[in-house]
């Protein structure tokens, strides 16, 4: 099938069937306007919206919109982050909306050589989205909204259109990072001049780029790959060609780490000093003591959930639960949960899921809260009665805004057919018998 191309500011091109009556390129301010076969272009004056088209696909009315997001206001490190934003924005307008399908597709999609596709049902139709990254931090999305929902064959055609019909002319970034951009990241991240000048050779593994001034970088790099493999086995996700290496900062001393944390994560000195490592945005930072310290796999789990699984919602209980699950043993979780349930010494689930951050909560000490979260993940993931549905629950709960307790309750009801009280009763019964 022949293709025609119209470009947006020389970056984003929407490829359409030659059946289209015309494909016009407008100026760089208004972007591209394409008229497709059976679809009409709409002129719109909006900073983000670069094109809109309306018409019909089969028996459904469709509205297609292309947006470009400024990198200074919207900073995404992976295309999936854009998809998450689109879904969250849709939920604000339609509380019942949720993504039912997600996939990654490779091709000439921009700054990284893959794009994120999302699909979800609306009250009277469905939405298909494709999202990608551009250089200088910018990103873009193509959203197809159909009313009523597309038939099976028309849905396949629409998915093919957004999988195969979008191309970005710019070359993708080097997924391994160039030496120049790696050096720039180290220089921008390390404010202390003495620490910055003490940098050792940048190390690259299969999944990480390790910035360090510590002599322990070699062993630490190997351990990070072991942790990655273990996390991926526990919470599976696909490898995608073109993914950028995830940055890790290994500082030599605790003092250097505290300064780094204050500069990059916005913590004050007391907050930074209370941590041994933290995952924030796309990176993980720590200081060298022992590569076997459980803090590393705990924080590596946070980094992977944000930058590979893209499931960083649901609440502190979920995020700390999966991380603590990875950094504790089954014996540790069982020992704590048996004592807590038999003595009725745990936080009621209705209160527990509402805690903004488990590290400082009004109900119990931080360690007990973390262990309760880990014991809950253990129950959901490993118990015979629930483990088959855990992947579905994790996918749904991990995309919920952390403060949206109504959506969490709805997800529990949909996946497990129970509410928080019912889940708590089953959890208590389970651990009392262990």
TILUM-641664 format. One record per residue (C-alpha): x, y, z; residue number from 1; residue in three letters. Coordinates in nm, 2 decimals. Layout:
// TILUM-641664
- east,north,up,num,residuo
- X,Y,Z,NUM,ALA
...
***
This chain:
// TILUM-641664
- east,north,up,num,residuo
- 0.00,0.00,0.00,1,UNK
- 0.14,0.34,-0.10,2,UNK
- 0.20,0.61,0.16,3,UNK
- 0.19,0.99,0.16,4,UNK
- 0.37,1.19,0.42,5,UNK
- 0.29,1.52,0.59,6,UNK
- 0.54,1.65,0.85,7,UNK
- 0.51,1.85,1.18,8,UNK
- 0.79,2.10,1.21,9,UNK
- 1.02,1.85,1.03,10,UNK
- 0.99,1.61,1.32,11,UNK
- 0.67,1.42,1.34,12,UNK
- 0.52,1.27,1.02,13,UNK
- 0.18,1.11,0.99,14,UNK
- 0.18,0.86,0.71,15,UNK
- -0.15,0.80,0.54,16,UNK
- -0.30,0.58,0.27,17,UNK
- -0.27,0.71,-0.08,18,UNK
- -0.65,0.70,-0.08,19,UNK
- -0.64,1.03,0.11,20,UNK
- -0.76,1.32,-0.10,21,UNK
- -0.47,1.53,0.00,22,UNK
- -0.19,1.57,0.26,23,UNK
- -0.09,1.93,0.32,24,UNK
- 0.19,2.06,0.54,25,UNK
- 0.11,2.39,0.71,26,UNK
- 0.36,2.63,0.87,27,UNK
- 0.56,2.54,1.18,28,UNK
- 0.33,2.72,1.41,29,UNK
- 0.01,2.53,1.32,30,UNK
- 0.18,2.21,1.23,31,UNK
- 0.05,1.96,0.98,32,UNK
- -0.31,1.93,0.86,33,UNK
- -0.40,1.61,0.67,34,UNK
- -0.72,1.52,0.50,35,UNK
- -0.76,1.15,0.50,36,UNK
- -1.00,0.94,0.29,37,UNK
- -1.33,0.99,0.47,38,UNK
- -1.18,1.22,0.73,39,UNK
- -1.18,1.60,0.74,40,UNK
- -0.91,1.82,0.89,41,UNK
- -1.00,2.07,1.15,42,UNK
- -0.82,2.40,1.21,43,UNK
- -0.74,2.46,1.57,44,UNK
- -0.54,2.73,1.75,45,UNK
- -0.38,2.55,2.04,46,UNK
- -0.02,2.54,2.16,47,UNK
- -0.01,2.16,2.20,48,UNK
- -0.26,2.05,1.93,49,UNK
- -0.09,2.02,1.59,50,UNK
- -0.37,1.85,1.41,51,UNK
- -0.73,1.72,1.43,52,UNK
- -0.93,1.51,1.20,53,UNK
- -1.29,1.39,1.22,54,UNK
- -1.49,1.14,1.02,55,UNK
- -1.60,0.78,1.02,56,UNK
- -1.43,0.44,1.03,57,UNK
- -1.69,0.17,0.96,58,UNK
- -1.99,0.24,1.18,59,UNK
- -1.80,0.46,1.43,60,UNK
- -1.74,0.83,1.43,61,UNK
- -1.38,0.90,1.50,62,UNK
- -1.18,1.20,1.62,63,UNK
- -0.80,1.19,1.58,64,UNK
- -0.58,1.44,1.75,65,UNK
- -0.20,1.50,1.74,66,UNK
- -0.03,1.68,2.03,67,UNK
- 0.33,1.78,2.10,68,UNK
- 0.43,1.85,2.46,69,UNK
- 0.70,2.09,2.55,70,UNK
- 0.98,1.93,2.74,71,UNK
- 1.02,2.21,2.99,72,UNK
- 0.67,2.16,3.12,73,UNK
- 0.62,1.79,3.05,74,UNK
- 0.94,1.58,3.12,75,UNK
- 0.91,1.22,3.03,76,UNK
- 1.20,0.97,3.01,77,UNK
- 1.00,0.69,2.84,78,UNK
- 0.70,0.69,2.60,79,UNK
- 0.50,0.49,2.85,80,UNK
- 0.50,0.80,3.08,81,UNK
- 0.31,0.99,2.81,82,UNK
- 0.05,0.71,2.79,83,UNK
- 0.01,0.72,3.16,84,UNK
- -0.06,1.09,3.15,85,UNK
- -0.31,1.05,2.87,86,UNK
- -0.50,0.78,3.07,87,UNK
- -0.49,0.99,3.39,88,UNK
- -0.63,1.29,3.21,89,UNK
- -0.90,1.08,3.06,90,UNK
- -1.00,0.94,3.40,91,UNK
- -1.04,1.30,3.53,92,UNK
- -1.31,1.35,3.26,93,UNK
- -1.45,0.99,3.28,94,UNK
- -1.39,0.83,3.61,95,UNK
- -1.47,0.48,3.47,96,UNK
- -1.19,0.50,3.21,97,UNK
- -0.89,0.26,3.24,98,UNK
- -0.63,0.12,3.00,99,UNK
- -0.72,-0.24,2.91,100,UNK
- -0.43,-0.29,2.67,101,UNK
- -0.08,-0.16,2.65,102,UNK
- 0.20,-0.25,2.42,103,UNK
- 0.53,-0.12,2.29,104,UNK
- 0.61,-0.11,1.92,105,UNK
- 0.95,-0.04,1.76,106,UNK
- 1.02,0.18,1.46,107,UNK
- 1.11,0.54,1.37,108,UNK
- 0.92,0.69,1.65,109,UNK
- 1.15,0.96,1.77,110,UNK
- 1.42,1.01,2.03,111,UNK
- 1.38,0.65,2.14,112,UNK
- 1.31,0.39,1.87,113,UNK
- 0.98,0.27,2.01,114,UNK
- 0.64,0.40,2.10,115,UNK
- 0.38,0.32,2.36,116,UNK
- 0.03,0.22,2.25,117,UNK
- -0.26,0.23,2.49,118,UNK
- -0.63,0.12,2.46,119,UNK
- -0.92,0.17,2.68,120,UNK
- -1.30,0.17,2.68,121,UNK
- -1.51,0.48,2.74,122,UNK
- -1.88,0.50,2.84,123,UNK
- -1.99,0.52,2.48,124,UNK
- -1.69,0.41,2.28,125,UNK
- -1.31,0.35,2.30,126,UNK
- -0.98,0.53,2.28,127,UNK
- -0.66,0.43,2.11,128,UNK
- -0.33,0.62,2.18,129,UNK
- 0.02,0.62,2.06,130,UNK
- 0.29,0.82,2.24,131,UNK
- 0.66,0.88,2.17,132,UNK
- 0.95,1.11,2.26,133,UNK
- 1.12,1.39,2.07,134,UNK
- 1.45,1.55,2.14,135,UNK
- 1.51,1.82,2.39,136,UNK
- 1.26,1.66,2.63,137,UNK
- 0.96,1.70,2.41,138,UNK
- 0.70,1.43,2.35,139,UNK
- 0.40,1.37,2.14,140,UNK
- 0.07,1.17,2.13,141,UNK
- -0.18,1.06,1.87,142,UNK
- -0.52,0.98,2.02,143,UNK
- -0.80,0.81,1.82,144,UNK
- -1.14,0.84,1.99,145,UNK
- -1.42,0.63,1.84,146,UNK
- -1.80,0.63,1.92,147,UNK
- -1.94,0.37,1.94,148,UNK
- -1.65,0.13,1.99,149,UNK
- -1.49,0.00,1.67,150,UNK
- -1.58,-0.34,1.53,151,UNK
- -1.31,-0.60,1.55,152,UNK
- -1.19,-0.54,1.19,153,UNK
- -1.21,-0.16,1.22,154,UNK
- -1.01,-0.17,1.54,155,UNK
- -0.74,-0.37,1.37,156,UNK
- -0.73,-0.11,1.09,157,UNK
- -0.71,0.17,1.34,158,UNK
- -0.43,0.00,1.53,159,UNK
- -0.24,-0.06,1.21,160,UNK
- -0.27,0.30,1.13,161,UNK
- -0.11,0.42,1.45,162,UNK
- 0.14,0.14,1.45,163,UNK
- 0.26,0.18,1.10,164,UNK
- 0.14,0.53,1.00,165,UNK
- 0.36,0.75,1.23,166,UNK
- 0.72,0.83,1.17,167,UNK
- 0.96,1.07,1.33,168,UNK
- 1.23,1.19,1.09,169,UNK
- 1.49,1.27,1.36,170,UNK
- 1.74,0.99,1.45,171,UNK
- 1.69,0.82,1.78,172,UNK
- 1.93,0.88,2.07,173,UNK
- 2.20,0.63,2.15,174,UNK
- 2.04,0.39,2.40,175,UNK
- 2.39,0.33,2.55,176,UNK
- 2.44,0.71,2.60,177,UNK
- 2.72,0.89,2.42,178,UNK
- 3.03,0.98,2.62,179,UNK
- 2.94,1.35,2.58,180,UNK
- 2.59,1.32,2.72,181,UNK
- 2.70,1.09,3.00,182,UNK
- 2.96,1.34,3.11,183,UNK
- 2.71,1.61,3.09,184,UNK
- 2.47,1.41,3.32,185,UNK
- 2.74,1.36,3.58,186,UNK
- 2.84,1.72,3.57,187,UNK
- 2.49,1.85,3.60,188,UNK
- 2.40,1.60,3.88,189,UNK
- 2.71,1.63,4.11,190,UNK
- 2.72,1.99,4.25,191,UNK
- 3.02,1.93,4.47,192,UNK
- 3.33,2.02,4.27,193,UNK
- 3.57,1.78,4.45,194,UNK
- 3.33,1.49,4.41,195,UNK
- 3.27,1.58,4.04,196,UNK
- 3.64,1.58,3.96,197,UNK
- 3.70,1.25,4.14,198,UNK
- 3.48,1.06,3.89,199,UNK
- 3.60,0.72,3.76,200,UNK
- 3.54,0.57,3.42,201,UNK
- 3.17,0.55,3.34,202,UNK
- 3.05,0.19,3.34,203,UNK
- 2.78,0.04,3.12,204,UNK
- 2.61,-0.29,3.18,205,UNK
- 2.32,-0.45,2.98,206,UNK
- 2.06,-0.23,3.15,207,UNK
- 2.25,0.04,3.35,208,UNK
- 2.49,0.32,3.31,209,UNK
- 2.69,0.36,3.63,210,UNK
- 2.82,0.69,3.73,211,UNK
- 3.07,0.66,4.02,212,UNK
- 3.37,0.79,4.20,213,UNK
- 3.40,0.47,4.40,214,UNK
- 3.65,0.19,4.36,215,UNK
- 3.37,-0.06,4.41,216,UNK
- 3.20,0.02,4.08,217,UNK
- 3.28,-0.30,3.91,218,UNK
- 3.13,-0.53,4.18,219,UNK
- 2.84,-0.30,4.23,220,UNK
- 2.76,-0.31,3.85,221,UNK
- 2.75,-0.69,3.85,222,UNK
- 2.52,-0.69,4.16,223,UNK
- 2.28,-0.44,3.99,224,UNK
- 2.24,-0.67,3.69,225,UNK
- 2.17,-0.96,3.93,226,UNK
- 1.90,-0.75,4.10,227,UNK
- 1.75,-0.65,3.77,228,UNK
- 1.72,-1.01,3.66,229,UNK
- 1.56,-1.11,3.99,230,UNK
- 1.31,-0.82,3.98,231,UNK
- 1.22,-0.90,3.62,232,UNK
- 1.16,-1.26,3.70,233,UNK
- 0.93,-1.16,4.00,234,UNK
- 0.74,-0.89,3.82,235,UNK
- 0.78,-0.97,3.45,236,UNK
- 0.82,-0.72,3.18,237,UNK
- 0.94,-0.74,2.82,238,UNK
- 1.27,-0.62,2.69,239,UNK
- 1.24,-0.36,2.41,240,UNK
- 1.50,-0.28,2.16,241,UNK
- 1.61,0.08,2.19,242,UNK
- 1.55,0.13,2.56,243,UNK
- 1.79,0.37,2.72,244,UNK
- 2.02,0.25,3.00,245,UNK
- 1.89,0.35,3.34,246,UNK
- 2.13,0.58,3.53,247,UNK
- 2.27,0.48,3.87,248,UNK
- 2.49,0.71,4.08,249,UNK
- 2.72,0.53,4.32,250,UNK
- 2.89,0.79,4.55,251,UNK
- 3.20,0.70,4.75,252,UNK
- 3.09,0.84,5.08,253,UNK
- 2.78,0.91,5.28,254,UNK
- 2.86,1.28,5.29,255,UNK
- 2.88,1.29,4.91,256,UNK
- 2.56,1.11,4.88,257,UNK
- 2.38,1.35,5.11,258,UNK
- 2.49,1.65,4.91,259,UNK
- 2.39,1.47,4.59,260,UNK
- 2.04,1.39,4.73,261,UNK
- 1.98,1.74,4.85,262,UNK
- 2.07,1.88,4.51,263,UNK
- 1.88,1.63,4.29,264,UNK
- 1.59,1.50,4.50,265,UNK
- 1.51,1.82,4.68,266,UNK
- 1.54,1.67,5.03,267,UNK
- 1.68,1.87,5.32,268,UNK
- 1.98,1.75,5.51,269,UNK
- 1.79,1.55,5.77,270,UNK
- 1.58,1.38,5.51,271,UNK
- 1.88,1.29,5.30,272,UNK
- 2.07,1.16,5.60,273,UNK
- 1.79,0.93,5.69,274,UNK
- 1.83,0.74,5.36,275,UNK
- 2.09,0.50,5.23,276,UNK
- 1.97,0.53,4.87,277,UNK
- 1.68,0.66,4.67,278,UNK
- 1.51,0.62,4.33,279,UNK
- 1.39,0.94,4.18,280,UNK
- 1.27,1.03,3.82,281,UNK
- 1.49,0.80,3.60,282,UNK
- 1.79,0.74,3.84,283,UNK
- 1.89,0.55,4.15,284,UNK
- 2.15,0.70,4.38,285,UNK
- 2.34,0.55,4.68,286,UNK
- 2.68,0.53,4.84,287,UNK
- 2.92,0.24,4.86,288,UNK
- 2.92,0.02,5.17,289,UNK
- 2.82,-0.33,5.06,290,UNK
- 2.68,-0.43,4.72,291,UNK
- 2.47,-0.69,4.91,292,UNK
- 2.29,-0.43,5.12,293,UNK
- 1.91,-0.49,5.07,294,UNK
- 1.86,-0.12,5.01,295,UNK
- 1.99,-0.17,4.66,296,UNK
- 1.74,-0.42,4.54,297,UNK
- 1.46,-0.22,4.72,298,UNK
- 1.55,0.10,4.54,299,UNK
- 1.62,-0.08,4.21,300,UNK
- 1.26,-0.21,4.23,301,UNK
- 1.13,0.14,4.26,302,UNK
- 1.34,0.25,3.96,303,UNK
- 1.22,-0.04,3.75,304,UNK
- 0.86,0.00,3.85,305,UNK
- 0.88,0.36,3.73,306,UNK
- 1.10,0.33,3.43,307,UNK
- 1.03,-0.02,3.30,308,UNK
- 0.69,-0.14,3.43,309,UNK
- 0.55,0.22,3.45,310,UNK
- 0.34,0.12,3.75,311,UNK
- 0.43,0.38,4.00,312,UNK
- 0.08,0.46,4.12,313,UNK
- -0.16,0.29,4.36,314,UNK
- -0.03,0.44,4.68,315,UNK
- 0.28,0.41,4.91,316,UNK
- 0.15,0.07,5.04,317,UNK
- 0.18,-0.07,4.69,318,UNK
- 0.51,0.09,4.59,319,UNK
- 0.68,0.01,4.92,320,UNK
- 0.52,-0.32,4.93,321,UNK
- 0.67,-0.45,4.61,322,UNK
- 1.01,-0.30,4.70,323,UNK
- 1.01,-0.45,5.05,324,UNK
- 0.89,-0.78,4.90,325,UNK
- 1.21,-0.79,4.69,326,UNK
- 1.44,-0.69,4.98,327,UNK
- 1.30,-0.94,5.24,328,UNK
- 1.28,-1.31,5.25,329,UNK
- 0.96,-1.52,5.27,330,UNK
- 1.06,-1.62,5.62,331,UNK
- 1.08,-1.26,5.74,332,UNK
- 0.74,-1.17,5.59,333,UNK
- 0.58,-1.48,5.74,334,UNK
- 0.73,-1.42,6.08,335,UNK
- 0.61,-1.06,6.10,336,UNK
- 0.26,-1.13,5.95,337,UNK
- 0.19,-1.43,6.18,338,UNK
- 0.27,-1.22,6.49,339,UNK
- 0.08,-0.92,6.37,340,UNK
- -0.24,-1.10,6.27,341,UNK
- -0.25,-1.32,6.58,342,UNK
- -0.21,-1.03,6.81,343,UNK
- -0.43,-0.80,6.60,344,UNK
- -0.13,-0.56,6.57,345,UNK
- -0.15,-0.43,6.22,346,UNK
- -0.30,-0.12,6.06,347,UNK
- -0.65,-0.15,5.93,348,UNK
- -0.64,-0.16,5.55,349,UNK
- -0.88,0.14,5.51,350,UNK
- -0.62,0.35,5.70,351,UNK
- -0.32,0.17,5.56,352,UNK
- -0.38,0.24,5.19,353,UNK
- -0.45,0.60,5.27,354,UNK
- -0.10,0.67,5.43,355,UNK
- 0.08,0.91,5.20,356,UNK
- 0.42,0.77,5.28,357,UNK
- 0.50,0.47,5.49,358,UNK
- 0.83,0.60,5.60,359,UNK
- 0.66,0.85,5.82,360,UNK
- 0.31,0.75,5.92,361,UNK
- 0.09,0.81,6.23,362,UNK
- -0.01,0.45,6.28,363,UNK
- 0.31,0.25,6.34,364,UNK
- 0.69,0.26,6.31,365,UNK
- 0.82,0.27,5.95,366,UNK
- 0.97,-0.08,5.95,367,UNK
- 0.64,-0.24,6.06,368,UNK
- 0.45,-0.05,5.80,369,UNK
- 0.70,-0.17,5.53,370,UNK
- 0.66,-0.53,5.65,371,UNK
- 0.28,-0.51,5.64,372,UNK
- 0.30,-0.38,5.29,373,UNK
- 0.54,-0.66,5.19,374,UNK
- 0.31,-0.92,5.36,375,UNK
- 0.02,-0.79,5.17,376,UNK
- 0.20,-0.82,4.83,377,UNK
- 0.31,-1.17,4.94,378,UNK
- -0.05,-1.26,5.00,379,UNK
- -0.17,-1.11,4.67,380,UNK
- 0.11,-1.26,4.46,381,UNK
- 0.18,-1.60,4.62,382,UNK
- -0.14,-1.73,4.79,383,UNK
- -0.31,-2.00,4.60,384,UNK
- -0.65,-1.83,4.59,385,UNK
- -0.52,-1.49,4.45,386,UNK
- -0.20,-1.54,4.26,387,UNK
- -0.36,-1.60,3.92,388,UNK
- -0.52,-1.26,3.93,389,UNK
- -0.22,-1.07,4.07,390,UNK
- -0.08,-0.96,3.73,391,UNK
- -0.42,-0.81,3.64,392,UNK
- -0.45,-0.63,3.98,393,UNK
- -0.09,-0.50,3.97,394,UNK
- -0.14,-0.36,3.62,395,UNK
- -0.46,-0.19,3.72,396,UNK
- -0.36,-0.07,4.06,397,UNK
- -0.02,0.05,3.95,398,UNK
- -0.17,0.30,3.71,399,UNK
- -0.41,0.46,3.97,400,UNK
- -0.33,0.80,4.11,401,UNK
- -0.19,0.75,4.46,402,UNK
- -0.47,0.94,4.63,403,UNK
- -0.76,0.79,4.43,404,UNK
- -0.89,0.55,4.69,405,UNK
- -1.23,0.52,4.51,406,UNK
- -1.05,0.38,4.20,407,UNK
- -0.85,0.14,4.42,408,UNK
- -1.17,0.01,4.57,409,UNK
- -1.33,-0.03,4.23,410,UNK
- -1.02,-0.22,4.11,411,UNK
- -1.04,-0.46,4.40,412,UNK
- -1.40,-0.52,4.33,413,UNK
- -1.34,-0.58,3.96,414,UNK
- -1.04,-0.81,4.00,415,UNK
- -1.11,-1.00,4.33,416,UNK
- -1.48,-0.93,4.38,417,UNK
- -1.43,-0.79,4.73,418,UNK
- -1.36,-0.46,4.91,419,UNK
- -1.08,-0.35,5.14,420,UNK
- -1.26,-0.50,5.45,421,UNK
- -1.30,-0.83,5.27,422,UNK
- -0.94,-0.83,5.15,423,UNK
- -0.82,-0.76,5.50,424,UNK
- -1.03,-1.04,5.65,425,UNK
- -0.89,-1.29,5.40,426,UNK
- -0.53,-1.16,5.46,427,UNK
- -0.57,-1.20,5.84,428,UNK
- -0.71,-1.55,5.80,429,UNK
- -0.43,-1.65,5.56,430,UNK
- -0.15,-1.54,5.78,431,UNK
- -0.30,-1.68,6.10,432,UNK
- -0.30,-2.03,5.95,433,UNK
- 0.06,-2.01,5.82,434,UNK
***
